[in-house]
Amino acid sequence: MSVIVNLEESIGKWVGRKDAGDDPFAAYAKLLRLSRGLISTTPYPRGVFRFKTHEEADEWKWKHILKAAKKG
């Protein structure tokens, strides 16, 4: 059986880039800020709403979805 990886060989090239001074927590915080800007919140107001029919609930839902789409 032949050896596939020579552990004594030095690494000649890195793929990608990473600075020695990068803080993983700072990178994670940056990622969180970016993701919050990309993901919108739900278009519905907070609270509990009761409807008499499913049609009434669907009409209310689409009214708020379209209102949010007009803002964005």
Contact map, one row per residue, 1 for C-alpha under 8 A:
111000000000000000000000000000000000000000000000000000000000000000000000
111100000000000000000000000000000000000000000000000000000000000000000000
111111000000000000000000000000000000000000000000000000000000000000000000
011111000000000000000000000000000000000000000000000000000000000000000000
001111100000000000000000000000000000000000000000000000000000000000000000
001111111000000000000000000000000000000000000000000000000000000000000000
000011111100000000000000000000000000000000000000000000000000000000000000
000001111100000000000000000000000000000000000000000000000000000000000000
000001111110000000000000000000000000000000000000000000000000000000000000
000000111111000000000000000000000000000000000000000000000000000000000000
000000001111110000000000000000000000000000000000000000000000000000000000
000000000111110000000000000000000000000000000000000000000000000000000000
000000000011111000000000000000000000000000000000000000000000000000000000
000000000011111110000000000000000000000000000000000000000000000000000000
000000000000111110000000000000000000000000000000000000000000000000000000
000000000000011111000000000000000000000000000000000000000000000000000000
000000000000011111100000000000000000000000000000000000000000000000000000
000000000000000111110100000000000000000000000000000000000000000000000000
000000000000000011111100000000000000000000000000000000000000000000000000
000000000000000001111100000000000000000000000000000000000000000000000000
000000000000000000111110000000000000000000000000000000000000000000000000
000000000000000001111111011000000000000000000000000000000000000000000000
000000000000000000001111111000000000000000000000000000000000000000000000
000000000000000000000111111100000000000000000000000000000000000000000000
000000000000000000000011111110000000000000000000000000000000000000000000
000000000000000000000111111111000000000000000000000000000000000000000000
000000000000000000000111111111100000000000000000000000000000000000000000
000000000000000000000001111111110000000000000000000000000000000000000000
000000000000000000000000111111111000000000000000000000000000000000000000
000000000000000000000000011111111100000000000000000000000000000000000000
000000000000000000000000001111111110000000000000000000000000000000000000
000000000000000000000000000111111111000000000000000000000000000000000000
000000000000000000000000000011111111100000000000000000000000000000000000
000000000000000000000000000001111111110000000000000000000000000000000000
000000000000000000000000000000111111111000000000000000000000000000000000
000000000000000000000000000000011111111100000000000000000000000000000000
000000000000000000000000000000001111111100000000000000000000000000000000
000000000000000000000000000000000111111100000000000000000000000000000000
000000000000000000000000000000000011111110000000000000000000000000000000
000000000000000000000000000000000001111111000000000000000000000000000000
000000000000000000000000000000000000001111100000000000000000000000000000
000000000000000000000000000000000000000111110000000000000000000000000000
000000000000000000000000000000000000000011111000000000000000000110110000
000000000000000000000000000000000000000001111100000000000000100110000000
000000000000000000000000000000000000000000111110000000000000000000000000
000000000000000000000000000000000000000000011111000000000000000000000000
000000000000000000000000000000000000000000001111100000000000000000000000
000000000000000000000000000000000000000000000111110000000000000000000000
000000000000000000000000000000000000000000000011111000000000000000000000
000000000000000000000000000000000000000000000001111100000000000000000000
000000000000000000000000000000000000000000000000111111011000000000000000
000000000000000000000000000000000000000000000000011111011000000000000000
000000000000000000000000000000000000000000000000001111111000000000000000
000000000000000000000000000000000000000000000000001111111100000000000000
000000000000000000000000000000000000000000000000000011111110000000000000
000000000000000000000000000000000000000000000000001111111111000000000000
000000000000000000000000000000000000000000000000001111111111100000000000
000000000000000000000000000000000000000000000000000001111111110000000000
000000000000000000000000000000000000000000000000000000111111111000000000
000000000000000000000000000000000000000000000000000000011111111100000000
000000000000000000000000000000000000000000010000000000001111111110000000
000000000000000000000000000000000000000000000000000000000111111111000000
000000000000000000000000000000000000000000000000000000000011111111100000
000000000000000000000000000000000000000000110000000000000001111111110000
000000000000000000000000000000000000000000110000000000000000111111111000
000000000000000000000000000000000000000000000000000000000000011111111100
000000000000000000000000000000000000000000100000000000000000001111111110
000000000000000000000000000000000000000000100000000000000000000111111111
000000000000000000000000000000000000000000000000000000000000000011111111
000000000000000000000000000000000000000000000000000000000000000001111111
000000000000000000000000000000000000000000000000000000000000000000111111
000000000000000000000000000000000000000000000000000000000000000000011111
